[in-house]
Amino acid sequence: MTQSQPRVRGAKRGRPAKAHGLDLKETILDAAEALFARHGFYGVTTRQVASEAGVDTALIHYYFGAKRELFDAVFYRRAEILNDDRATSMTAYEAAHAGAMTAEGVIAAFIAPLIERSLHGAPGWKNYFALVAQVNNTPAWGGETMHRFFDPVVHQLVDTIKRALPHADLTDLYWCYQFLTGSMMLALSETGRIDQLSDGLCHSSDLEAVRARLFAYCAAGFEAVVAKAK
């Protein structure tokens, strides 16, 4: 899957050595990711990112350019990994269940890689999912950003579910994806809302509880909408 890869400048003569430069880039991206996740794009300055990363502000401009280019680099870094994970997962599911796919199976193949990254990946993944949830709900430019970085794998999801539910109308499937992505990103954001709402009965950090319920919940929505349209 391809996305619009942001420009990241390389090291030059008199600048940090390549290996050291790559380490610095990762340090800057980690710091920016954490700050953007907590405060949003407009609530963060490059000076704050530099302070968090322990580098000079000029180094951020050298490696990434302006703040929006830094933000795009943060977004791209993990989007590429997630897109590969989900594309591979859905392709494997379809190969193993040819002619017997279910909406729940396809949705599980699409969402499970995100849960796995959050459960077992580096701590930065939780920052990233919180950031994606913010962007997904930003009217001004969130849709354009999600379009640039995630559309191909979403189209694969819709196309695969269409093969699992051949009588489904594409319009319904896209609306159902709209509802799925809201549920998925809220669950992965681990906001603590359900902890308070349920008086401690449920915990937003319990992603195994999410896994046990989210796939079936989303699939039932797809199936109900498709059945109603018949």
Summary of the structure (lengths in Angstrom):
residues: 230
radius of gyration: 19.5
end to end distance: 33.4
largest distance: 67.3
contacts: 674
relative contact order: 0.11
helix: 74%
strand: 0%
